[in-house]
Amino acid sequence: MCGIVGYVGERDATPIIIDGLSRLEYRGYDSAGIAVLQDGAVQLRRDVGKLANLRARLADSPISGQIGIGHTRWATHGAPAEHNAHPHISMNGDFVVVHNGIVENYLELRDELRAEGVVFKSETDTEVIVHLIERFANDGAHRDVTEAARRAITQLRGAHAIVVMSRWQPDRLVAVRIGNAGGVAIGLGNQENFIASDIPAILEQTRRMIFLENRQMATVTARSVSVQTLDGNQVTPSVHTIPWDLVSAAKGEYRHFMQKEIFEQARSITDTIRGRVDFEHHTVQLPELNLTEEAARRIDRVVTVACGTSYYSGLVGKFFIEHLARLRVEVDYGSEYRYRDPIIDDRTAVLAITQSGETVDTLAAMEEARTKGALLWSIVNAIGSQAMRMADGHITMNAGPEIGVASTKAFTASIVDQYLLALHLAQQRGVRTPDHDQRVQDAARLPDLVGRTLERSEQVEELAGLLHHYTNFLYLGRGINYPIALEGALKLKEISYIHAEGYPAGEMKHGPIALIDESMPVLAIALKDSVYEKMISQIEQAKARSAVVIAIATDGDSFIASKADHVLYVPETPELLSPVIAVLPLQMLAYYVAVRRGADVDQPRHLAKSVTVE
Ligand code: F6R
């Protein structure tokens, strides 16, 4: 996953940046690079593979200077290759940029810049940023790097963390955060300052840090840090002191790991998409799945096996694979699968979803499938886990370590993985739907949509203040969001110990409706989609029985406010991807309710992160 480190001060920047990058190695990457200003010129070194390769290159051809930026890259646009590694440099060599995130509109920006005569040296989306900055810097009025960066960045769609260095103003770095494509921490030293995407990268250097908020940018020199909003308003940032304990340091500005993991989903989803989607040719590559066209055509059924949250993710994935790849999908509990003599043959692909890769029930289901000759795939977060090793092919979630016991970012990552799997299957089987290209493109919008949804946490926290004393909840969803109702209810019960039931909304009248009264709030996922009217009628039925109704609704839907007692709005999202967005307010609600009730959020009673017993 991408990482950023920057330094400005009186010491040599190179070893400080390389040391910082080495502390991000655990996140994984495929290439790395560094740029320093040496005698007024930008010196750049980049290499693919491990940091050791970059170190060797630096040993052969050293660079040094008192200001610099470095990056570890996980490819999104363009293969892992030296010319695609960051930092990226502008045409005149005046500016360099490192970047985490996806520039959603990079194709149009690239065409615009090409028409102006810009020659691109990489296949990355990032490169448009550095050329845009140079374009604005050269238009005369803006020989200020901060100003040029601000103007360039307002052209970008998506969520981003960016650091810019320029030989024009060799005393400063400019850092920007838009949305949640990763944090930007500014470490405060003595006559020196640091920038990092992750605290561990600079924790050896300083414990005093400022965290940029969404849509803020900082101009950082050795002796000063000036923070502004993107609209140019000056901000007085709070300075946090990070304890030396690396575990708590990894928690950063958050009180709990679960909170951190909820709020880093724009970044984790970016990492899930990275390197797998070619937005230019509308294709998805999943090399670790090892799926030839011939094998893909032979499959006539997918059986998903998983437990708990991963099982609900599988229920969402069924919609993707059936709709996009026109393949039948069954979803089974890992813990049940082997007890019913399942019908499997060599035309069945069994897909195990397990973030830990060690859940014994899921592994047993995989073994059952293996014995019966199925093709075996896994979606895992833990690299090297048993489920990854056992499978014929795998897809990693790339969500980064998930420490909170209640799964959040691994859930959304595994949904995105299945979305990519469905698109990949469609390609390999030669059954692309007419809207295939658009569906590929939609994936690029996710990080931004996630970031915009998470920004609304205050409203969710307020609502938690009104709801935390209830002891029973009913969660309803329909169509592709019915598994999200199940997941929302699971999140609430496991961390707040409140009883919550999740149901496909149409099933309410077949039983659970008997429970509804004013003491049982009903949470309804009622987005503006193909089942919207049906959800409105469920809300009306619940209201008629005096329930307090909370609706998850689409921005701009004022009608629903007249039906529900409380509305949590989310941005409009393509229906197929809406589960990724709809689950976010439910994760936040569970979190804030649990905090209100004083529960141990990260380690709920009786639960374990990896369930290795039957
Ligand atoms: C709930 C949760 C569990 C896990 C389940 C399977 O928040 O995390 O329900 O999803 O124990 O775990 P994995 O995905 O590791 O197989």
Residues whose N, C-alpha, C, O or C-beta is under 5 A from the ligand:
A	BS01	F6R	C307 G308 T309 S310 I353 T354 Q355 S356 G357 T359 V405 A406 S407 K609 V611
